[in-house]
Amino acid sequence: MDRCTHQHFPLSSGSLERDGTVLCIWHGASFDCRTGAVRHPPAETPVRTHEVRVVDGTVLVGPERR
């Protein structure tokens, strides 16, 4: 889901940093794009992540990582 767990602002409006951090531009929360873990508050809850792979040029997404 494309939502920051802090105030539900779309993370796709933020940025992806070189170190794999997804930054929410609304309040500055950040997450590890590989694990979903919170890297910087005010968010306290991780974001959901999914397996992603490329097979013969097709991007496949799923299942959700737990």
C-alpha angles and dihedrals in degrees: 000000000000097000136110109235091225103063103347096250113157109267089206087072089061129064141268110228125212091253093058096262118143109211123205107215095204102071103352100256113154136196139194103251092210099052105015090234118151110254098177134015155257082079114076101176122071121239121245116259133197136206111260126191139159118231118183091336095312119117111225120195125194172094107071114252115238 
